[in-house]
Amino acid sequence: MDFATKMENDKRENSYVDPSAGKVSVRRYAADWLALKPMAAGTEESYERIMRLHVLPQLGKKTISQVTAADVEELYALWRRQGAMLNTIDSRRIALNRGRMARYTGPRHPGVAYRQAAHPK
């Protein structure tokens, strides 16, 4: 498949990532996303608080393209060490996914490893 065909296919499947998008800092990306994405006021307030208090202190200086799955897993591990409950971590994970930052970090739902570790069979 040639590049143009792949790009068009990725756009249709909503998996296309503009190569220049990865050059934006996580801090800037989060601010733009919160400002431009229509959402209920309470949801926006919750997502802003999660980003400001729990995501940006760890990832804010990185560009989107620099964020790895390992960075996100380390973020989850930090939250666990700080005593965050599973539902709290899931809420923070949802904010990351809704902001589409997770598409740059590997697994679609990187919190799965935490859930499996928290609830072994």
N, C-alpha and C positions, 0 to 999 in steps of 0.2 A: 504494500500500500504506500503510495507516495505521501509526502508531508502534507500537502494541501488537503488530500482526502482524509487523512488521519485527523487533521485539525478540525475540519468540518464535522466529522463523526464525533470527536470529543466535545464539540460545542453542542451538538444535538443531545448527547448523553449527559450534558452538564458536568463534564469532567475536564474540560479545557482549562488550562492555567496559562494566563498571559505570562510570557517569560519575564517581562518587566515587573510583574506583580511581586516577585520574590525579592526585589531590591528595596522594598518598603520595610521600615522597622515594624516590629510587632506592635509597639506603642502607637505609631501613626495609623497602622491598619485598624487596630481596635478602636481608636478615636473616630476614624472615618466611618467604620462599620456602624458604630453606635449612633453617629450623627445622621447617617443616610438610611438606615434600615427601619422601616416603619414597624413599630411594636407598641404594645400597651405601656403606659407610663410606669407601672409597677415592674414590668419585665425589664424595661430599659434601666430602671434604677438598680434592680438586682444584678443585671449583667455588668453595669458600670462598676458597681461595688466589687464584684468578683474580679473583674479585670484590674481595677486599681489596687486592691488589697492582696490578691492571691496569684495573679498571673504576671502582671507587668513588673513587679519587683524582681522576678526571676528571669523572664524572657523579653522584657520590653526593649532592651538595647540591641537584641539580635534582629537581623532582617528575617522576613518570612522564610526565605530560602535557607537560612542557617539553622532553623529549628528542625531538630531531628526527633524521631520516635523516642530515642533515649532521653532527650531533653524533657519530653512530655512525661515519660515514665518516671524520671527523677522528680518532676513536679508533683506527681501523684504520691511518690514515696515521701517527699517532704511533708505534704499534707497529712499523710498517715502518721509520720513521726510527731507532727504537731498536735495529733489527737483528733483530727477530723473524722467524723462518722461517715459510714459508707454513703448515706443519702446526701450528705454535704459534698462529698467528692463527686458523686454523680451529678449534682446540680452544677458544680464548677465545670465538669466535663461537658455537660450539655451546652454551657455558655461557650466553651472552646469550639465545639462542633457547630453550633449555630453561627458562630463567627467565621466558620469555614477555615479556621486555622488548622484543624486536624487533617485536612487534605494534604497539608505539607509535612505531616509528621509520621506518615506510614499508616498504621492500622486505623481503620475507620472508627473503631471504638476502643481506644487504648486502655480504658478503665477495666476491660474484661479481665485482664491479668490480676487486677486488684480484687475483683469480685471472686475470682476463682481461689485466690490465696486466702481471702477472708472467710470463705465458705467451702473448705475442702470436703470432698466426698468421703 
